[in-house]
Amino acid sequence: MTEPAGQYDEDNLMPDAEPERREPVFNLPAIVIAAIGACVAIHVVRAYLLTPDQDVWLLIRAAFIPIRYSGQFDLDVYAFTSPVTYAFLHGDFIHLAINMVWLAAFGSPLANRLGALRFSIFFAVTSIAAAALFYALHPLGQAPLVGASGAISGMMGAAARFSFQIDRSHGKPAFAGPPLPIVDVFRSRTAITFLGVWMIVNIVTGVVGFVPGMDSQIAWEAHIGGFLAGFLGIRLFDRMPVYR
């Protein structure tokens, strides 16, 4: 006897059947969520809670200002912390939003690969490298450098070394395989295309000096410094086994 349409016999269901697993819409590592949360919270406080004078006070202490190291000023504790803390400040909400999207996209697979501690150190080191190149080219600059784009560029550099290969077998997408030797990166069509587009975008923004809709200028020098640190140094942070 056939069952009426829309009904079924529960006894005929396979006992081992499991409901289909669905990937969460937002599957970000905790450390990436924490970094995004910190950047957003700091910007909201600056935009809505601090007075202009208080915001200037914060920028002087937390932003990276090259002239601070010229010898004209005493080196205080902020001279040593600002090469990292500047990455958590942003010029406006558009600057913040763009960086947070890229941080989620490139930071998530890298954080899943490295783990929270190594990712945090990577973030700090690439931020410092970005500030260092910016300082080398503008040693007497007085404009404060802010934004996480230097560290994010480092993540993009690391992604190029993996040729953007993603492993999803463990439910948390992570960069797969060993970092490619630099020579092999330049043999990868995917990596070369990405590097070319990335370089063109930075050259254009460097020449134009700003992105429409943003109040602040683009520090392309910091982008290159962070990218080189991530591209050349990813093996120092990788926790995966040594590949032969």
Helices and strands as residue ranges (DSSP letters): G 10-12, H 30-48, H 52-62, G 66-69, H 77-85, G 86-88, H 93-114, H 116-137, H 149-161, E 166-167, E 174-175, H 182-185, H 189-208, H 220-237
